[in-house]
C-alpha cells in the first residue's frame, strides 16, 4: 500500500474508550473461540441446517448419535494456554438450538444425548483451572425451538406452509426462554467474563417474513439481566443496540482502522477469525491459513488496538482436528518468545509511522515499541521519526542487539530519507521465527 519509506500511513489519533471493565480484556489481546455442537457430525459447516434446509425431524439423527467419547477438556485448555490465549468463548448454544449444558428449559441438550453429561461444566472447569477467563457464546437464533418464528435464514423458509406455521409461534415466549437460559449460564458456572450474543438481522425480508432484531430479542431486557446477575461481564455488539457501548466484533476480515462506537469514539474491539473457512468442524475444508498468516493476523489486530479471538471447531468425538493443533502449536512457538509485543499492547502513537513490510505495536506502560517485520528486508529497515529516541534495539526472540544508524540521508536504492530516520542494520538471514520482532527501548 505504501510506496516509499517516507510515505506516512494514516493513523487514528483518538484514544480507545477507557473503562476498567475492559482492562483485563485489552491486556489479554488473544483468545480462543470454540464452535461445537451437533453440526460436528455432518462435518460440513455449522450453518448446514440453513444451507440444506434440514427439518428438525431430519436433523434428529445427529442429536441421537452425539457422543464425544474422546473429549479431554483439560487438553483443550492446555493447548489454549500454551498458544498464549488468555480467555475463551464457547458456543453454549448455536443457531441449531442444541445446548451443551443441562438446561432446565429444554430437552434439546447434551445430557439427553449419548454423552449423558453437562459438557459445558467439564470445559469451563478445565479452562478455569488453567487461569483462562470464561466466555459464553449464546445464539439469539434457534432453529429448533417451536416458538422461534420462521424467517429469511430459517431452515424452513421455503416450506410452503411457513407463513401459516408462524401464526402459532410467539417470539415473546422465545425471548423469555432466552432470558431463562442466560440466567442459568450466569448463575450456575461461576464468574462469566464475557457474554457473546449472536446475531441480529432486522433489515432482512423473505417471502413476507422479516428478520429479527432488538424488538424480537427484547435486547434491553437481556442487557439489564446480564448487568443484574453479573455486572462485570462484558457484552458484545450483536444485540442490535448501536447506542450501547460494547465490544465491536468484526468477523472474518481485518480492519485497517479501529472500529468506532455510535458516538464516534474508538471502540473496544475484537476480530473473530477462523483457521479455515468454517467455524464448526468441516472435514473437507481446504482453505486453512498458514502459520505466517495466523500470526500476522494476531499482530495486525493488536497493531490497530484490537483483540483477536481465533476459532477451533472440535470434531464430533471431541478432539481438535490435527490442522487446528498444528496452528495452535505455531502460535505457542511464536508467543513463547514474542508475547511481550502482544499482551498489554495497542496501536502506536501517531508520530511512530510504520515502515513498509512491518507493523508496530506499542506498550504504553513500558514505553516500548515493537517492530513486527512481516516482509524481511535486505539488511536495512528504515524507521521514520525515531532518531535520538532509541536507547537500544533488540530482537525480541533472543534479546540480541540490533545496531542502527541515525539520520542516514539515503536508502540502499538511493532514495532520499526524511530527517529523523533510524536505519536498523538487520542480518541477511531471516531469524528462525515465523515473524521476527525488534523491540525498541525508548529513552
C-alpha positions as CSV (number, residue, x, y, z in Angstrom):
1,X,0.0,0.0,0.0
2,X,2.8,2.4,0.9
3,X,5.1,3.4,-2.0
4,X,8.2,4.7,-0.3
5,X,9.9,4.5,3.1
6,X,8.9,8.1,3.7
7,X,5.2,7.6,3.0
8,X,3.1,8.4,6.1
9,X,0.4,5.9,7.0
10,X,-2.9,7.2,8.2
11,X,-3.4,6.7,11.9
12,X,-6.2,7.3,14.4
13,X,-5.3,9.9,17.0
14,X,-8.4,9.3,19.2
15,X,-7.7,7.0,22.1
16,X,-9.8,4.0,22.6
17,X,-12.7,4.2,25.1
18,X,-11.3,3.7,28.6
19,X,-13.1,1.6,31.1
20,X,-11.9,-0.5,34.0
21,X,-14.4,-3.2,32.9
22,X,-12.3,-3.8,29.8
23,X,-8.8,-3.6,31.4
24,X,-8.3,-7.3,31.5
25,X,-9.6,-7.7,28.0
26,X,-7.4,-5.2,26.4
27,X,-4.4,-6.6,28.3
28,X,-5.1,-10.1,27.2
29,X,-5.4,-9.4,23.5
30,X,-5.7,-13.1,22.4
31,X,-8.5,-15.6,23.0
32,X,-9.8,-18.9,21.7
33,X,-13.3,-19.3,20.2
34,X,-14.8,-22.8,20.2
35,X,-17.7,-23.7,17.9
36,X,-19.0,-27.1,18.9
37,X,-22.4,-28.7,18.5
38,X,-24.4,-31.4,16.7
39,X,-23.1,-29.9,13.4
40,X,-19.7,-31.6,14.1
41,X,-21.3,-34.9,12.9
42,X,-22.2,-33.9,9.4
43,X,-18.9,-32.0,9.5
44,X,-19.9,-29.6,6.8
45,X,-20.2,-26.1,8.4
46,X,-22.2,-25.0,11.4
47,X,-24.8,-23.5,9.1
48,X,-25.6,-26.9,7.5
49,X,-29.3,-26.7,8.6
50,X,-29.7,-23.4,6.8
51,X,-27.7,-24.4,3.7
52,X,-29.5,-27.7,3.2
53,X,-32.9,-26.6,4.7
54,X,-33.0,-29.5,7.1
55,X,-36.1,-30.0,9.3
56,X,-36.0,-30.8,13.0
57,X,-37.0,-34.4,12.2
58,X,-34.2,-35.0,9.7
59,X,-31.7,-33.3,12.0
60,X,-32.6,-35.5,14.9
61,X,-30.2,-38.3,13.9
62,X,-27.3,-36.0,14.9
63,X,-28.8,-35.5,18.4
64,X,-29.4,-39.2,18.8
65,X,-25.7,-40.0,17.9
66,X,-23.8,-37.2,19.6
67,X,-21.2,-38.9,21.8
68,X,-17.9,-37.1,22.1
69,X,-16.1,-40.1,23.7
70,X,-12.7,-38.6,23.2
71,X,-13.3,-35.2,24.8
72,X,-10.4,-34.2,27.1
73,X,-11.3,-30.7,28.2
74,X,-8.0,-30.4,30.1
75,X,-6.1,-31.0,26.8
76,X,-8.2,-28.3,25.1
77,X,-7.3,-25.9,27.9
78,X,-3.7,-26.8,27.9
79,X,-3.4,-26.1,24.2
80,X,-5.1,-22.8,24.6
81,X,-2.8,-21.7,27.4
82,X,0.3,-22.8,25.5
83,X,-0.8,-20.9,22.5
84,X,-0.9,-17.7,24.6
85,X,-4.7,-17.4,24.7
86,X,-5.9,-15.6,27.9
87,X,-9.6,-16.2,27.5
88,X,-12.0,-18.4,25.6
89,X,-15.6,-18.2,24.3
90,X,-17.6,-21.4,23.6
91,X,-20.9,-21.9,21.8
92,X,-23.2,-22.9,24.7
93,X,-26.0,-22.9,22.0
94,X,-25.6,-22.2,18.3
95,X,-28.3,-21.5,15.8
96,X,-29.3,-25.1,15.7
97,X,-30.6,-24.7,19.2
98,X,-28.7,-27.6,20.8
99,X,-27.4,-26.8,24.4
100,X,-24.1,-28.1,25.8
101,X,-25.4,-27.7,29.3
102,X,-28.1,-29.3,31.4
103,X,-30.7,-26.5,30.9
104,X,-34.0,-26.9,32.8
105,X,-35.8,-25.1,30.0
106,X,-35.3,-27.6,27.1
107,X,-34.8,-31.3,26.4
108,X,-32.6,-30.4,23.5
109,X,-29.3,-30.7,25.5
110,X,-26.2,-32.7,25.9
111,X,-27.5,-34.6,28.9
112,X,-30.1,-36.2,26.8
113,X,-27.7,-37.4,24.1
114,X,-25.5,-40.5,24.4
115,X,-23.0,-38.1,26.0
116,X,-25.3,-38.0,29.1
117,X,-23.5,-35.2,30.9
118,X,-23.1,-31.5,31.2
119,X,-20.3,-30.9,28.7
120,X,-20.1,-27.2,29.4
121,X,-19.2,-27.8,33.0
122,X,-16.3,-30.0,32.1
123,X,-14.9,-27.5,29.7
124,X,-15.4,-24.5,32.0
125,X,-13.7,-26.2,34.9
126,X,-10.7,-27.2,32.7
127,X,-10.2,-23.7,31.3
128,X,-10.7,-22.0,34.7
129,X,-8.1,-24.4,36.2
130,X,-5.6,-23.0,33.7
131,X,-6.3,-19.4,34.7
132,X,-8.1,-18.7,31.4
133,X,-11.1,-16.3,31.6
134,X,-14.5,-17.7,30.7
135,X,-16.8,-16.5,27.9
136,X,-20.2,-17.9,26.7
137,X,-21.4,-17.6,23.2
138,X,-25.2,-17.7,23.0
139,X,-27.1,-17.7,19.7
140,X,-30.1,-15.4,19.6
141,X,-31.4,-17.7,16.8
142,X,-32.9,-21.1,17.5
143,X,-34.0,-23.2,14.5
144,X,-35.2,-26.0,16.8
145,X,-37.4,-24.0,19.2
146,X,-41.2,-24.2,18.5
147,X,-41.8,-20.6,19.3
148,X,-39.0,-19.2,17.1
149,X,-40.7,-17.7,14.0
150,X,-39.6,-18.8,10.6
151,X,-37.6,-16.0,8.9
152,X,-35.3,-15.3,6.0
153,X,-32.5,-17.6,7.3
154,X,-34.5,-20.3,9.0
155,X,-34.2,-23.8,7.5
156,X,-37.9,-23.9,6.8
157,X,-38.0,-20.6,5.0
158,X,-39.1,-22.3,1.7
159,X,-41.6,-24.6,3.3
160,X,-45.0,-24.0,1.5
161,X,-46.7,-23.6,4.9
162,X,-44.1,-21.3,6.5
163,X,-46.5,-18.3,6.9
164,X,-49.2,-20.5,8.3
165,X,-46.8,-22.1,10.7
166,X,-45.7,-18.7,12.0
167,X,-49.3,-18.0,13.2
168,X,-48.7,-20.3,16.1
169,X,-45.2,-19.1,17.0
170,X,-44.7,-16.3,19.6
171,X,-41.3,-14.6,19.6
172,X,-42.2,-13.1,23.0
173,X,-42.3,-16.6,24.5
174,X,-39.0,-17.3,22.8
175,X,-37.4,-14.1,24.2
176,X,-38.5,-15.3,27.7
177,X,-36.9,-18.6,27.0
178,X,-33.6,-16.9,26.2
179,X,-33.6,-14.9,29.4
180,X,-34.2,-18.1,31.4
181,X,-31.2,-19.7,29.7
182,X,-29.0,-16.7,30.1
183,X,-29.9,-16.7,33.8
184,X,-28.7,-20.4,34.1
185,X,-25.5,-19.6,32.3
186,X,-24.7,-16.6,34.6
187,X,-25.6,-18.3,37.8
188,X,-24.5,-22.0,37.5
189,X,-20.9,-21.8,36.3
190,X,-19.1,-19.2,38.4
191,X,-17.9,-15.9,37.2
192,X,-18.5,-15.4,33.5
193,X,-16.3,-12.8,31.9
194,X,-17.9,-12.4,28.5
195,X,-21.4,-13.0,27.1
196,X,-21.1,-13.2,23.3
197,X,-24.5,-12.9,21.7
198,X,-25.0,-13.7,18.0
199,X,-26.7,-12.0,16.0
200,X,-29.3,-9.5,14.6
201,X,-30.6,-9.1,11.1
202,X,-33.7,-6.7,11.3
203,X,-33.5,-5.5,7.7
204,X,-33.8,-8.9,6.1
205,X,-37.0,-9.9,4.4
206,X,-38.0,-13.0,2.5
207,X,-41.4,-14.2,1.3
208,X,-43.1,-11.7,3.7
209,X,-41.1,-13.0,6.7
210,X,-39.0,-10.3,8.3
211,X,-35.6,-10.8,10.0
212,X,-35.1,-10.2,13.7
213,X,-33.6,-7.5,15.9
214,X,-33.8,-5.8,19.2
215,X,-37.6,-5.8,19.4
216,X,-37.7,-9.6,18.8
217,X,-34.9,-10.4,21.2
218,X,-36.1,-7.8,23.7
219,X,-32.4,-6.9,23.8
220,X,-32.7,-4.2,26.5
221,X,-34.1,-6.8,28.9
222,X,-31.2,-9.1,28.1
223,X,-28.6,-6.4,28.8
224,X,-30.4,-5.5,32.0
225,X,-30.5,-9.1,33.1
226,X,-26.7,-9.6,32.5
227,X,-26.0,-6.4,34.4
228,X,-28.1,-7.5,37.3
229,X,-26.7,-11.0,37.6
230,X,-23.1,-10.3,36.6
231,X,-22.3,-6.6,36.4
232,X,-18.6,-7.1,35.4
233,X,-19.5,-9.4,32.5
234,X,-18.6,-7.9,29.1
235,X,-21.2,-8.0,26.3
236,X,-20.6,-7.8,22.6
237,X,-22.4,-5.7,20.0
238,X,-24.7,-8.0,18.2
239,X,-28.0,-7.3,20.1
240,X,-29.0,-4.6,17.6
241,X,-28.3,-1.9,20.3
242,X,-26.0,0.6,18.5
243,X,-26.3,3.2,21.2
244,X,-25.0,0.7,23.8
245,X,-21.2,0.7,24.1
246,X,-19.9,-2.9,23.9
247,X,-17.2,-5.0,22.2
248,X,-17.3,-4.4,18.5
249,X,-16.8,-7.7,16.7
250,X,-15.7,-7.6,13.0
251,X,-15.8,-11.1,11.6
252,X,-13.5,-12.7,9.0
253,X,-11.8,-9.5,8.0
254,X,-9.1,-7.3,9.4
255,X,-10.0,-3.6,9.9
256,X,-7.3,-1.2,8.7
257,X,-8.5,1.4,11.1
258,X,-10.1,0.7,14.6
259,X,-13.9,0.5,14.6
260,X,-15.8,3.3,16.3
261,X,-18.8,3.5,18.6
262,X,-22.0,5.2,17.5
263,X,-20.8,8.4,19.2
264,X,-17.6,8.4,17.2
265,X,-15.2,7.2,19.9
266,X,-12.8,4.4,19.1
267,X,-14.4,1.1,20.3
268,X,-13.0,-1.7,22.3
269,X,-12.9,-4.4,19.6
270,X,-12.2,-8.0,18.9
271,X,-11.7,-9.6,15.5
272,X,-13.2,-13.1,15.3
273,X,-11.4,-15.3,12.9
274,X,-11.1,-18.9,11.8
275,X,-8.1,-21.2,11.0
276,X,-10.1,-22.3,7.9
277,X,-13.2,-21.1,6.2
278,X,-15.6,-22.7,8.7
279,X,-16.4,-22.2,12.3
280,X,-17.7,-25.6,13.1
281,X,-15.7,-28.7,12.2
282,X,-15.6,-29.2,8.5
283,X,-13.8,-32.4,7.5
284,X,-13.2,-31.4,3.8
285,X,-12.4,-27.8,4.2
286,X,-9.2,-26.9,2.4
287,X,-8.8,-23.2,2.9
288,X,-6.6,-23.5,6.1
289,X,-4.4,-20.5,6.8
290,X,-0.7,-20.8,7.1
291,X,1.4,-20.3,10.2
292,X,2.6,-16.9,9.0
293,X,-1.0,-15.8,8.1
294,X,-2.3,-16.7,11.5
295,X,0.5,-15.0,13.4
296,X,0.3,-11.9,11.2
297,X,-3.4,-11.8,11.8
298,X,-2.8,-11.5,15.6
299,X,-0.2,-8.8,15.1
300,X,-2.4,-6.8,12.8
301,X,-5.3,-6.8,15.2
302,X,-3.2,-5.6,18.1
303,X,-1.4,-3.0,15.9
304,X,-4.8,-1.4,15.4
305,X,-5.8,-1.6,19.1
306,X,-7.9,-4.8,18.9
307,X,-8.1,-8.3,20.2
308,X,-8.0,-11.5,18.2
309,X,-10.2,-14.5,19.1
310,X,-9.2,-17.5,17.0
311,X,-11.7,-20.3,16.4
312,X,-11.3,-24.0,16.8
313,X,-14.1,-26.4,15.7
314,X,-13.7,-29.7,17.6
315,X,-14.6,-33.0,16.0
316,X,-17.8,-35.0,16.8
317,X,-15.6,-37.3,19.0
318,X,-14.4,-34.3,21.0
319,X,-10.8,-33.7,20.0
320,X,-9.2,-30.9,18.0
321,X,-8.5,-31.5,14.3
322,X,-4.8,-32.1,13.6
323,X,-4.7,-29.0,11.4
324,X,-6.0,-26.8,14.3
325,X,-3.5,-28.5,16.6
326,X,-0.7,-27.5,14.1
327,X,-1.8,-23.9,14.1
328,X,-2.1,-23.8,17.9
329,X,1.4,-25.2,18.2
330,X,2.6,-22.5,15.7
331,X,1.1,-19.8,18.0
332,X,2.7,-21.5,21.0
333,X,6.2,-21.4,19.4
334,X,5.9,-17.8,18.4
335,X,4.2,-16.5,21.6
336,X,6.8,-18.2,23.8
337,X,9.3,-15.5,22.7
338,X,7.1,-12.7,21.5
339,X,4.1,-12.3,23.8
340,X,5.7,-9.1,25.2
341,X,4.8,-7.5,21.9
342,X,1.1,-8.6,22.2
343,X,-0.1,-8.5,25.9
344,X,-1.0,-5.0,27.0
345,X,0.0,-3.6,23.6
346,X,-2.0,-1.4,21.3
347,X,-1.6,0.8,18.2
348,X,1.5,3.0,18.2
349,X,1.2,6.8,18.8
350,X,0.8,8.8,15.6
351,X,4.4,10.0,15.4
352,X,5.6,6.5,15.0
353,X,4.9,5.7,11.4
354,X,5.0,2.1,10.2
355,X,7.6,1.3,7.5
356,X,6.9,-0.8,4.5
357,X,6.6,-4.5,5.4
358,X,6.2,-4.1,9.1
359,X,3.6,-3.4,11.8
360,X,4.0,-1.6,15.1
361,X,2.6,-2.5,18.4
362,X,3.1,-0.2,21.4
363,X,3.1,-0.8,25.2
364,X,2.1,2.4,26.8
365,X,3.2,1.2,30.3
366,X,6.7,0.2,29.4
367,X,7.1,2.7,26.6
368,X,8.4,0.1,24.2
369,X,7.8,0.0,20.5
370,X,7.7,-3.3,18.7
371,X,8.5,-3.7,15.0
372,X,7.0,-6.8,13.6
373,X,8.8,-7.5,10.3
374,X,6.3,-9.3,8.1
375,X,8.3,-8.8,4.9
376,X,12.0,-9.5,5.6
377,X,14.2,-6.7,4.0
378,X,17.7,-6.9,2.6
379,X,19.9,-5.8,5.5
380,X,18.2,-2.4,6.2
381,X,14.9,-1.3,7.6
382,X,14.2,2.5,7.8
383,X,12.1,3.8,10.6
384,X,10.8,7.4,10.4
385,X,10.9,9.9,13.2
386,X,12.9,7.8,15.8
387,X,16.3,9.4,15.6
388,X,17.5,10.3,19.1
389,X,14.7,8.4,20.8
390,X,16.0,4.8,20.9
391,X,18.1,3.6,23.9
392,X,18.6,0.0,22.4
393,X,17.2,-2.1,19.7
394,X,17.0,-5.9,20.2
395,X,15.5,-9.0,18.6
396,X,12.7,-10.0,20.9
397,X,13.1,-13.7,20.4
398,X,16.7,-13.8,21.8
399,X,17.5,-10.4,23.1
400,X,20.4,-9.9,20.7
401,X,21.2,-6.3,19.9
402,X,20.4,-4.7,16.5
403,X,22.8,-2.0,15.5
404,X,21.2,1.1,13.9
405,X,22.2,4.3,12.2
406,X,20.5,7.7,12.9
407,X,19.8,10.3,10.2
408,X,21.1,8.5,7.2
409,X,20.4,10.6,4.1
410,X,19.9,7.8,1.5
411,X,18.4,4.4,1.4
412,X,20.2,1.5,-0.3
413,X,18.3,2.3,-3.5
414,X,19.5,6.0,-3.3
415,X,16.0,7.1,-2.2
416,X,16.0,10.2,0.0
417,X,15.2,9.5,3.6
418,X,13.4,12.1,5.8
419,X,15.2,13.8,8.7
420,X,14.9,11.8,11.9
421,X,15.1,8.3,10.2
422,X,16.6,5.4,12.1
423,X,18.1,2.6,9.9
424,X,18.1,-0.8,11.5
425,X,21.1,-3.0,10.3
426,X,19.5,-6.4,10.1
427,X,21.1,-9.7,9.4
428,X,20.8,-11.1,5.8
429,X,19.3,-14.3,7.1
430,X,15.8,-14.4,8.3
431,X,15.7,-15.4,12.0
432,X,14.3,-18.8,12.8
433,X,10.9,-17.5,13.9
434,X,7.7,-17.1,11.7
435,X,7.7,-13.3,12.1
436,X,10.7,-11.5,13.7
437,X,10.1,-8.7,16.1
438,X,12.5,-5.9,17.0
439,X,11.9,-4.4,20.5
440,X,12.8,-0.7,20.6
441,X,13.5,0.6,24.2
442,X,12.9,4.3,24.0
443,X,14.7,6.9,26.1
